[in-house]
Amino acid sequence: MASFAPWRRRDSSRRFIQRDARMHAPVFPKESARQAVLLFLCCYLGACHFQHRMSGPSIEFTRIPPAAEGAPDKLDIIEGRVIGGHTKLQLVLYAKTGKWWIQPIVSDPFTVIRPDAAWTNSTHLGTEYAALLVEPGFHPTTTLDEIPKQGGSVVAVARVRGSAAGLGISKTLQFSRYEWRIREAPSSRGGNNNYDPSNAWTDPGGALHLRIARASGDWSCSEVTLTRSLGYGTYSFVVRDTSQLEPAAVFTIFTWDYAGAASSNREMDIEVSRWGDPSIKNAQYVLQPFYVPENTLRFSLPSGVLTHSFRWEPGRVTFRTVRGTHPDGKTPLLAEHVFTSGVPSHGIESVRMNLYVFRGAKEALRNENEVVIEKFEYLP
């Protein structure tokens, strides 16, 4: 983001004039002429700066979802930043599918502008996307025939067409008959970690592989996100042996909602890791925020194929882990816990899986690590 440094006033008292005896006209020495030119340029730039400030804040898109007509159940990420002063202002997003529809959902109509002026949210796909920067107290309309123009409570407006194929659109893969978006942006989860799309793939048998790989003297991680929000129901994941994971590696199954900042982003986790300490248990169920003591249950996982699941209902979520591939009550139960306090409500969350490095580990990661998920299943 560009900024202008305040210009300094020059002391004109040092300027002097010489007179030529023949011409009887003022002559400026070279230094005085240089000062005059600089003074003119400073005034000009100052005027430009004034005009820039008077133009008010504006909105810039930094990530544009693909264009799609009639895809109400498909989600992607939209990002941007606010240029210029935005204190106390709010951001409202719309996507166009015939009409303009507020994003991501009616119950969460405002997108958080972070302290660095950047913003991120989920959106349903459309042919075009729009962002409004509005004054406090603005009441956005659920649907619009036309996007409003700048003026009144609408401080700034930006709109853009959906990206064409191949222009910055996330890579995806198919797993268990669902489409998953592959992460490539860095993340601060576990510390600063980079992500590489090549670390997530499916094999000929249909199993999903997530890998931590060597990359330029460091590590690159992997994450996939379901491109749909499924809401309440039962989510189950058949996972091959994770007992070989190093203590600094973290495998997580979790929900996340960019629009749910007020409810810890509606995050619920099944985490498989020793968090860098070989002496502690290697798994936990978590409701965020994790630092609330009753929001975490730690337990130990054995080797072998396991099925992790959670049943999410209004005000209640039940986590279970069983041995084998059929969580039907006939397989050995390894862990189970019911949370009834602090359970998030359904929003625009999506389920995700990732494998990353815990940078605060007592024992640093030494080798590449991999997790294989055989199957994902959702039942309403």
Steps between C-alpha positions, in 0.01 A plus 500: 500500500647828392528790740616857460755658732419858603699751295708764665449873451803674362631822657445769236683764707830372364404580143672811356492692174781638296448768238683519176606860431417477135169312505363650821314167557515258791734201449472190723816311581506128409443388860199730538356373173543143620319588823216659305458187288505279809247723671271472200531120493432474872189713466387286208559175685336644808193582294500144361524364852210719604293377208588139585383547856188680390410212267441283807570131558466241226474120472736267316445131424808281546334161446203452270293179495413333171192603303209257531131532427256316724741339749324573832667217692857565391737724697832670435721762662487871419763742630600862476608808689376848580723782382479816710341564836244239601470534878146412613391429141350161407523278194207326327544241223264398220509233227289517186293207378217672319459742790764612746498286818665600826800283600573274662166468689224734613575447870864614451473790254825680592855394414770581755768749390822400675739754656725475192198609285472155336181291501408139420171312483319211340253566223256303291602507137355751256570666168610822672605609848462833679622656824349802676679706764227646718447722801406356842127445531463401134237227451588289196227357279495124447449526122552784255414557137788744471802574717466848655730781395734685732324760712330545835573203726683320216857628521655287222390239246700243305375229264676246286417214266573145614838363398532301181638148522871498577518857628589462868232242572575245772594148399252233601480122527222245525488283810215278621271655234554852630705789363779633722699822459878462549674763710798686359508814716720518813343460844591588858341179632769331711737784417588635158451221248497494121265277300556334165211359290723213388492366859135394468381238251288189456642163400350254245303337783332830586679563832605854590867564584622799701873559530759717672784527249845656489505838328801731458660408831168506686164320487184542296164378633162391363133581552172430320163670553158372401349746251154459657354584840310194625379622840369279778546124461757224541846534348723191494857443377677167453872561560790261458762452772622834638723354772806567282452878507788687656419697819526834315251400227131589542211335317170681550139444394310820569224744409568865416285800412655831390170671583487358853761718668270564797472125566870403459434449129271205590811285539473146639802267474619142506877544537759224477833623636738490796570872447872439494511312832538119466385447861141628462186345353471518126139613437231740618147623433470879513241773493652841447620692688730218612623681811166448676576184706169326432543551123772237460514124558836327447537127439738242350462340160636155412647395167286371217206625293261721701172678435456846649157661500292778651125535518406870498160610622366835630674555835671160498790323328608140562853391404586131459804299391476127433734234369442390142288639220140452615381735781178300544526421871651156438861615482715573809444849636830679570376846606174692526399837640188717491524880511184693591651838592652740249387295200482729194183533296490422128622781276702486178773273636671229300687192613875486445796267542863603528846374587744763624806565716472616861776758508513517879599134538766386746615255235514657154368306201767281341333320210214530255167382646183374333140418594259297286123545532312213341148637514285798599127467560227744602153408622237767581 
